[in-house]
Amino acid sequence: MPGRSLAPRHKAPRSVKWSLTRVAGSATGFAGRSRTTATLAFLGAAAVATGYGVDAAQPGTAEQESTTARPDSRAVSAALKDRAASSNEVSRSGTRPPAVAVQRATKSRALPVSRQSQSRAITQTVAPADPRAIALSMLPAYGWGSGEYACLDQLWISESDWDPYAENPTSGAYGIPQSLPPAKMARAGDDWRTNAATQIEWGLEYIRLSYGTPCSAWNFKQANNWY
């Protein structure tokens, strides 16, 4: 008819063309998804085979080789990168506890003494309490050996029997060395009335200045009954 345009018969209607386009797109997407699925399935199968000691590189039958799709190496790398990027695992090194030495030091500071490790010895210098032991420990400072101690022991046994509170009722001599007057021992320390070490220090110095050695003082005492 005049004034009207008719579509050629060899062209498909628009609805048919649109349907064909959607089918083609679906096929392409399906092919891509199939390729990715095959790649991941191959990786999973390879991991399982490795765990069971199966050599994944062994060839199959001709029919299997022809029908099994070999994954592209670039697709495998891309899949591994995607898997690593989407992983939420955290390295254990970030939360690993400190070294054993640090743990022990921290525990030692936190626990009471009764609960701490006693594997290491603790040393402490303790002054001897026995007057004889005190005197023996002081002899090397004056250059005297154990032989001089035997004379000193006899000397002060005869004077006070090593009693720091011994007092002569007649002369007023006091302490282990029987100092006369007693206040002279204050040169060795203010605690001369009660401290045996202070009395011994003064007595040894007196012997050194007056007789030279304890054996000389003991010899004089035996000859004169005093020193």
C-alpha positions in Angstrom: 0.0 0.0 0.0 1.2 3.5 -0.7 2.6 5.3 2.4 3.4 2.2 4.4 6.8 0.5 4.9 6.9 -3.2 5.4 9.8 -5.0 7.0 11.6 -7.4 4.7 10.6 -11.0 5.1 14.2 -12.2 5.4 14.9 -10.2 8.6 13.9 -11.7 12.0 11.7 -9.7 14.3 13.3 -7.7 17.1 12.0 -10.0 19.8 13.7 -13.0 18.1 17.0 -11.1 17.8 16.9 -10.1 21.5 16.2 -13.8 22.5 19.2 -15.0 20.5 21.4 -12.3 22.1 20.4 -13.5 25.6 21.1 -17.1 24.7 24.5 -16.2 23.3 25.4 -14.3 26.5 24.2 -17.1 28.7 26.3 -19.6 26.8 29.4 -17.4 27.1 28.8 -16.9 30.9 28.2 -20.6 31.3 31.4 -21.4 29.5 33.4 -19.0 31.7 31.9 -20.4 34.8 32.5 -23.9 33.6 36.1 -23.1 32.9 36.6 -21.6 36.4 34.9 -24.6 38.0 37.0 -27.0 36.1 40.1 -25.1 37.2 39.2 -25.2 40.9 38.2 -28.9 40.6 41.5 -29.7 39.1 43.4 -27.9 41.9 41.3 -29.8 44.6 41.8 -33.1 42.9 45.6 -32.5 42.6 45.8 -31.7 46.3 43.9 -34.8 47.3 46.1 -37.0 45.0 49.2 -35.5 46.5 47.9 -36.2 50.1 47.4 -39.9 49.2 50.7 -40.2 47.4 49.2 -40.5 43.9 51.3 -39.1 41.1 48.9 -36.6 39.5 51.2 -36.4 36.4 50.4 -39.9 35.3 48.6 -39.9 32.0 45.2 -41.5 31.7 43.6 -43.4 28.9 43.2 -41.9 25.5 39.5 -41.4 26.1 40.1 -39.6 29.4 42.8 -37.3 27.8 40.5 -36.4 25.0 37.5 -35.7 27.2 39.3 -34.1 30.3 39.8 -30.4 29.9 43.4 -29.3 30.7 43.3 -26.1 32.8 45.2 -23.1 31.5 48.3 -22.2 33.6 47.3 -18.5 33.6 43.8 -19.5 34.8 45.3 -21.6 37.6 47.5 -18.7 38.7 44.6 -16.3 38.7 42.5 -18.7 40.7 45.3 -19.1 43.3 45.6 -15.3 43.6 41.9 -14.9 44.0 41.9 -17.5 46.8 44.8 -15.9 48.6 43.2 -12.5 48.4 39.9 -13.7 49.8 41.5 -15.7 52.7 41.0 -14.4 56.2 43.7 -16.4 57.9 46.1 -14.6 60.2 49.7 -15.6 60.7 50.3 -17.3 64.0 53.6 -15.3 64.4 51.7 -12.2 65.2 50.1 -13.9 68.3 53.0 -16.2 69.2 54.0 -15.9 73.0 57.3 -14.3 74.0 60.5 -16.2 74.5 60.8 -18.6 77.4 63.3 -16.3 79.2 60.8 -13.4 79.0 58.0 -15.6 80.3 60.1 -16.7 83.3 61.1 -13.2 84.1 57.5 -12.0 84.0 56.4 -14.9 86.1 59.2 -14.2 88.6 58.1 -10.7 89.0 54.4 -11.6 89.4 54.5 -14.6 91.7 55.3 -14.4 95.4 58.7 -15.6 96.6 57.2 -18.9 97.9 56.0 -19.8 94.4 59.1 -18.8 92.5 61.6 -21.2 91.1 64.4 -22.0 93.6 66.7 -23.6 91.0 69.3 -20.9 91.3 71.2 -20.6 94.6 71.0 -17.3 96.5 74.1 -16.4 98.5 74.3 -14.0 101.4 77.3 -13.0 103.5 76.5 -13.6 107.1 78.8 -12.3 109.8 79.8 -15.0 112.3 78.1 -14.8 115.7 80.6 -16.8 117.7 83.4 -14.6 119.2 86.1 -17.2 118.3 84.9 -17.4 114.7 84.9 -13.6 114.5 88.5 -13.4 115.8 89.6 -16.1 113.4 88.1 -14.3 110.4 89.9 -11.0 111.4 93.5 -12.5 111.7 94.4 -12.4 108.0 93.8 -8.6 108.0 96.7 -8.3 110.5 98.9 -10.8 108.6 98.5 -13.6 111.2 97.9 -17.2 110.5 96.1 -20.0 112.3 99.1 -20.6 114.5 98.6 -17.2 116.1 95.0 -18.0 116.7 96.0 -20.8 119.1 97.9 -18.3 121.3 95.1 -15.7 121.1 92.6 -18.3 122.2 94.6 -19.2 125.3 95.2 -15.5 126.1 91.5 -14.5 126.1 90.4 -17.7 127.8 92.5 -16.6 130.7 91.2 -13.1 130.6 87.5 -13.4 130.0 86.7 -16.8 128.6 85.5 -15.0 125.5 82.6 -13.3 127.3 81.8 -9.9 125.9 80.1 -8.9 129.2 83.0 -10.1 131.5 84.0 -7.5 134.1 86.8 -7.6 136.6 85.3 -6.6 140.0 88.6 -5.3 141.3 90.2 -3.4 138.4 87.0 -2.7 136.3 88.5 -4.2 133.2 85.7 -5.1 130.7 84.9 -7.3 127.7 86.7 -10.1 125.9 90.1 -8.4 125.8 89.6 -6.9 129.4 90.2 -3.3 128.3 91.2 -1.0 131.1 89.6 1.5 131.3 86.7 -0.1 129.3 85.9 3.2 127.4 89.1 2.8 125.4 87.2 0.3 123.2 85.0 3.2 121.9 87.7 3.9 119.3 86.6 0.7 117.5 82.9 1.5 117.8 80.1 3.1 119.9 78.6 -0.4 120.6 81.7 -1.6 122.4 79.7 -2.6 125.5 77.6 -5.2 123.7 79.3 -6.0 120.4 81.9 -8.8 120.5 83.2 -7.9 117.0 84.0 -4.3 118.2 85.8 -5.6 121.3 87.8 -8.1 119.3 88.8 -5.4 116.7 90.1 -3.2 119.5 91.9 -6.1 121.3 93.7 -7.2 118.1 94.9 -3.7 117.4 96.1 -3.4 121.0 98.1 -6.6 120.7 99.6 -5.6 117.4 100.8 -2.2 118.7 101.9 -3.5 122.1 103.4 -7.0 121.4 103.4 -7.5 117.6 101.6 -10.9 117.6 99.2 -12.8 119.8 101.9 -15.4 120.7 104.1 -12.6 122.0 101.3 -11.3 124.1 100.5 -14.8 125.4 104.1 -15.3 126.4 104.2 -12.0 128.2 100.9 -12.9 130.0 102.4 -16.3 131.2 105.4 -14.5 132.6 103.6 -11.5 134.2 100.0 -12.6 134.8 98.8 -9.6 132.8 99.3 -8.2 129.4 
